[in-house]
Amino acid sequence: MSATPSSTAYRQSPVSRTVAMVVLGVFTLYFLTPIWWLFIAATKERGDLTTTNPLWFSDLNLVENLQGVFTYGDGILPRWLINSVLYAGVGSLVATVLAGMCGYALAKYAFPGRELIFNVVLGGVLVPATALALPLFLIFAQVGATNTFWSVFLPSIVSPFGVYLARIYAASSVPDELLEAARLDGAGEVRTFFSVSVRLMVPALVTVYLFQFVAIWNNFFLPLIMLRDERLFPVTLGLYNWNTVVNQVPELRLYVLTGSLVSIVPLIVVFLLLQRFWRSGLGTGSLK
C-alpha cells in the first residue's frame, strides 16, 4: 500500500537547504556591509578614514565623534532629528489613520463611485513622489505656506498605497457578520471601526505606518524645494547641506558619517518595536 501525501513526511534536501542558506547569507552580507562600514567610520578620527582598513576599527573615538556632531553648529543636529521625528512619526500616524479609514470605507460600504475612487487611488500609487514635489511647491507658494512646517507635514499624511493595502486587508479580514453584530449592540460606525475593525486590521496598519515612516524619514526632495530655514530641516536635508561644504570644512566629513549613523537608529528602533504586531497578526490570521 503506497503512502499517502498526508502520511509522508516532507524531507528537505540538504543541497536545497545549503543553497538557501548561502543565498540568504549573501543578501544579508550585502545589506549589512554598508551599515557596518558606517559604524566603523563613525568610530575613527578624521585622518584615519582613508588610511586604515575601511571595514575594521582603528582608534575608538565614537563618543568624541558623537559629542562633536551633536554640538556642532550650536547643536543643530538634535533639532533636525526632532524635526524628522515630527515629520515622520506624527505624519505616519495621521497617514495610517486616514488610510485605514478610507480603505475600510471602500471595502465595507457600498456607495456610488466607489470603484472610481479606488481606481484613482491606484493611479496615485503609480505616481512617484518626486513628480508631485514641484506641483506641491507651486500650490503652497500660492498660499504663502512654503518654508513652514506644514509644507512638509501635510503632503506626508497622504498615502495612496496605504489606502490600497487597508482596503484589501479589510475586505478579507473584517467579517461583515461581526460588523452587523456590533451595530445590533448599538455601536455607531466610528465606534465600530475603532473598537472592532482596527483590532483586526493591525498587521496592515502597522505595515502602512512602517512604509510611510521610512518614506517620510528618507524624504529629501520635498524638503529641499520647500524649506530654506535650516531650523526646519529634517536630518536628511541637514546632513546633505553639511556634505556640500565638506571641501571647505573638512571636519564635516566625519560629522556627516556620524550623523548618518545616528539618523538610522530611529528606523531600526521603530521596526524592532513594531515587528511583534506582524507576528501576532499572522498568528491570529492562521487560526481563523
C-alpha positions as CSV (number, residue, x, y, z in Angstrom):
1,M,0.0,0.0,0.0
2,S,1.5,3.3,-1.1
3,A,1.9,6.1,1.4
4,T,-0.5,9.0,1.1
5,P,0.9,12.6,0.9
6,S,-0.5,13.3,4.3
7,S,1.3,10.4,5.8
8,T,4.6,11.0,4.0
9,A,6.9,13.4,5.9
10,Y,8.4,16.1,3.8
11,R,12.2,15.9,3.9
12,Q,14.1,18.9,2.7
13,S,17.1,18.2,0.5
14,P,20.4,19.1,2.2
15,V,21.5,20.7,-1.1
16,S,18.5,23.0,-1.3
17,R,18.9,23.9,2.3
18,T,22.5,24.8,1.8
19,V,21.8,26.8,-1.3
20,A,19.0,28.7,0.5
21,M,21.4,29.5,3.4
22,V,24.1,30.7,1.1
23,V,21.7,33.0,-0.8
24,L,20.3,34.4,2.5
25,G,23.9,34.9,3.8
26,V,25.0,36.7,0.6
27,F,22.0,39.1,0.7
28,T,22.4,39.6,4.5
29,L,26.0,40.5,3.9
30,Y,25.1,42.8,1.0
31,F,22.6,44.8,3.1
32,L,24.6,44.9,6.4
33,T,28.0,45.7,5.0
34,P,27.2,49.4,4.4
35,I,25.8,49.7,7.9
36,W,28.9,48.1,9.3
37,W,31.2,50.4,7.3
38,L,29.2,53.4,8.5
39,F,29.6,52.3,12.1
40,I,33.3,51.7,11.7
41,A,33.8,55.1,10.0
42,A,31.9,56.8,12.9
43,T,34.4,55.4,15.4
44,K,37.5,56.7,13.7
45,E,39.4,60.0,13.6
46,R,39.2,62.1,10.5
47,G,42.8,61.2,9.5
48,D,42.1,57.5,9.7
49,L,39.1,57.5,7.3
50,T,41.3,57.0,4.2
51,T,44.5,55.5,5.8
52,T,43.1,52.5,7.7
53,N,41.0,49.4,6.8
54,P,37.6,50.7,6.0
55,L,35.8,47.7,7.5
56,W,37.8,47.5,10.8
57,F,38.5,49.6,13.8
58,S,41.5,51.8,14.4
59,D,41.2,54.2,17.3
60,L,37.8,54.1,19.0
61,N,36.5,57.7,19.0
62,L,32.8,57.1,18.8
63,V,31.9,59.0,22.0
64,E,34.1,62.0,20.9
65,N,32.5,62.0,17.5
66,L,29.0,61.9,18.8
67,Q,29.8,64.8,21.2
68,G,31.2,66.7,18.3
69,V,28.3,66.1,15.9
70,F,25.7,66.9,18.5
71,T,27.3,70.2,19.4
72,Y,28.5,71.4,16.0
73,G,26.6,74.4,14.7
74,D,25.1,75.3,18.1
75,G,23.6,71.9,18.4
76,I,21.6,71.9,15.2
77,L,21.6,68.1,14.6
78,P,19.3,67.4,17.6
79,R,16.9,70.0,16.1
80,W,17.0,68.2,12.8
81,L,16.3,64.8,14.4
82,I,13.4,66.3,16.3
83,N,12.0,67.7,13.1
84,S,12.4,64.3,11.4
85,V,10.6,62.6,14.3
86,L,7.7,65.1,14.0
87,Y,7.5,64.8,10.2
88,A,7.8,61.0,10.1
89,G,6.4,59.9,13.5
90,V,3.3,62.1,13.6
91,G,2.8,62.3,9.8
92,S,2.9,58.5,9.6
93,L,0.4,58.1,12.4
94,V,-2.1,60.5,10.8
95,A,-1.5,58.9,7.4
96,T,-2.1,55.5,8.8
97,V,-5.4,56.5,10.5
98,L,-6.6,58.3,7.3
99,A,-5.6,55.4,5.1
100,G,-7.2,52.8,7.4
101,M,-10.5,54.7,7.5
102,C,-10.5,55.3,3.7
103,G,-9.6,51.7,2.9
104,Y,-12.2,50.4,5.4
105,A,-14.9,52.6,3.9
106,L,-14.0,51.4,0.4
107,A,-14.1,47.8,1.5
108,K,-17.2,47.7,3.6
109,Y,-19.6,50.4,2.3
110,A,-21.4,50.3,-1.0
111,F,-21.9,53.7,-2.5
112,P,-21.9,55.3,-6.0
113,G,-18.5,55.9,-7.4
114,R,-16.7,53.6,-5.0
115,E,-14.8,51.7,-7.7
116,L,-13.9,55.0,-9.5
117,I,-12.4,56.4,-6.2
118,F,-10.5,53.2,-5.7
119,N,-9.1,53.4,-9.3
120,V,-8.0,56.9,-8.7
121,V,-6.2,55.7,-5.5
122,L,-4.5,53.0,-7.6
123,G,-3.4,55.7,-10.0
124,G,-1.9,57.6,-7.1
125,V,0.1,54.6,-6.1
126,L,1.8,54.7,-9.6
127,V,2.8,58.3,-9.4
128,P,6.3,58.8,-7.9
129,A,6.5,61.2,-5.0
130,T,9.2,63.3,-6.8
131,A,6.8,64.0,-9.6
132,L,4.4,65.7,-7.2
133,A,7.1,67.8,-5.4
134,L,7.0,70.7,-7.9
135,P,3.2,70.9,-8.1
136,L,3.0,70.9,-4.4
137,F,5.6,73.7,-4.1
138,L,3.5,75.8,-6.5
139,I,0.3,75.2,-4.5
140,F,2.0,76.0,-1.2
141,A,3.6,79.1,-2.8
142,Q,0.2,80.4,-3.9
143,V,-1.0,80.4,-0.2
144,G,2.4,81.6,1.2
145,A,3.0,78.4,3.1
146,T,6.4,77.4,1.8
147,N,9.3,77.3,4.3
148,T,6.9,76.2,7.0
149,F,6.5,73.0,9.0
150,W,3.2,72.4,7.2
151,S,4.7,72.4,3.7
152,V,6.4,69.2,4.5
153,F,4.0,67.7,7.0
154,L,0.7,68.0,5.1
155,P,1.9,66.2,1.9
156,S,3.2,63.4,4.2
157,I,-0.2,62.4,5.6
158,V,-1.5,61.2,2.2
159,S,-0.7,57.5,1.4
160,P,-2.4,56.0,-1.7
161,F,-0.6,52.8,-1.1
162,G,-1.9,52.7,2.5
163,V,-5.5,53.1,1.3
164,Y,-5.0,50.3,-1.2
165,L,-3.5,48.0,1.4
166,A,-6.1,48.8,4.0
167,R,-8.9,48.1,1.6
168,I,-7.5,44.8,0.5
169,Y,-6.9,43.7,4.1
170,A,-10.2,45.0,5.5
171,A,-12.1,43.2,2.8
172,S,-10.5,39.8,3.7
173,S,-10.1,40.1,7.5
174,V,-13.1,42.0,8.8
175,P,-16.2,39.8,8.7
176,D,-19.5,41.6,7.8
177,E,-21.3,39.5,10.4
178,L,-19.1,41.0,13.1
179,L,-19.9,44.5,12.0
180,E,-23.6,43.7,11.9
181,A,-23.4,42.3,15.5
182,A,-21.7,45.5,16.7
183,R,-24.4,47.6,15.1
184,L,-27.1,45.5,16.7
185,D,-25.4,46.2,20.0
186,G,-25.9,49.9,19.4
187,A,-22.3,50.8,18.3
188,G,-22.1,53.6,15.8
189,E,-19.9,53.4,12.7
190,V,-17.0,55.3,14.2
191,R,-17.0,53.2,17.4
192,T,-17.3,50.0,15.3
193,F,-14.3,51.0,13.3
194,F,-12.0,51.9,16.2
195,S,-13.2,49.2,18.6
196,V,-13.7,46.3,16.3
197,S,-12.2,46.7,12.8
198,V,-8.9,48.4,13.8
199,R,-8.0,45.4,16.0
200,L,-8.4,43.0,13.1
201,M,-6.5,45.3,10.7
202,V,-3.5,45.8,13.0
203,P,-1.0,44.0,10.7
204,A,-2.0,46.0,7.7
205,L,-2.0,49.3,9.7
206,V,1.5,48.6,11.1
207,T,2.7,47.9,7.6
208,V,1.3,51.2,6.4
209,Y,2.9,53.0,9.3
210,L,6.3,51.5,8.7
211,F,6.2,52.1,5.0
212,Q,5.1,55.7,5.5
213,F,7.6,56.3,8.3
214,V,10.5,55.1,6.2
215,A,9.3,57.1,3.2
216,I,8.9,60.4,5.2
217,W,12.2,59.9,7.1
218,N,14.1,59.4,3.9
219,N,12.2,62.1,2.0
220,F,14.7,64.5,0.6
221,F,13.4,66.3,-2.5
222,L,10.3,67.8,-1.0
223,P,12.0,69.4,2.0
224,L,14.8,70.6,-0.4
225,I,12.4,72.6,-2.5
226,M,10.1,73.7,0.3
227,L,12.4,74.8,3.1
228,R,15.0,77.5,3.4
229,D,15.3,77.8,7.2
230,E,17.7,75.2,8.4
231,R,15.9,75.1,11.8
232,L,13.0,73.3,9.9
233,F,15.3,70.9,8.1
234,P,14.8,67.1,8.5
235,V,18.0,65.3,9.3
236,T,18.4,64.1,5.7
237,L,18.5,67.6,4.3
238,G,20.7,68.9,7.1
239,L,23.3,66.2,6.5
240,Y,23.2,66.9,2.8
241,N,23.9,70.6,3.4
242,W,26.8,69.6,5.6
243,N,28.1,67.3,2.9
244,T,28.0,70.1,0.2
245,V,30.6,72.1,2.2
246,V,32.9,69.3,3.1
247,N,35.7,70.6,0.9
248,Q,35.6,74.0,2.7
249,V,35.1,72.5,6.2
250,P,37.0,69.1,6.2
251,E,35.9,68.1,9.7
252,L,32.3,67.9,8.5
253,R,33.1,64.7,6.6
254,L,33.4,62.8,9.8
255,Y,30.3,64.6,11.2
256,V,28.3,63.6,8.2
257,L,29.2,60.0,8.6
258,T,28.5,60.0,12.4
259,G,25.2,61.9,11.8
260,S,24.2,59.4,9.2
261,L,24.8,56.6,11.7
262,V,22.6,58.4,14.3
263,S,19.9,59.0,11.7
264,I,19.3,55.3,11.0
265,V,18.9,54.4,14.7
266,P,15.2,55.6,14.9
267,L,14.4,53.5,11.8
268,I,15.8,50.4,13.5
269,V,14.1,51.1,16.8
270,V,10.7,51.6,15.2
271,F,11.0,48.4,13.2
272,L,12.1,46.3,16.2
273,L,9.2,47.8,18.3
274,L,6.5,47.1,15.7
275,Q,7.6,43.8,14.2
276,R,5.8,41.9,17.0
277,F,2.5,43.1,15.7
278,W,3.3,41.4,12.4
279,R,4.0,38.1,14.1
280,S,0.8,38.3,16.3
281,G,-1.3,39.3,13.3
282,L,0.0,36.5,11.2
283,G,-0.6,34.0,14.0
284,T,-4.1,35.3,14.5
285,G,-4.8,35.0,10.8
286,S,-3.6,31.4,10.7
287,L,-6.2,30.5,13.3
288,K,-9.2,32.0,11.6
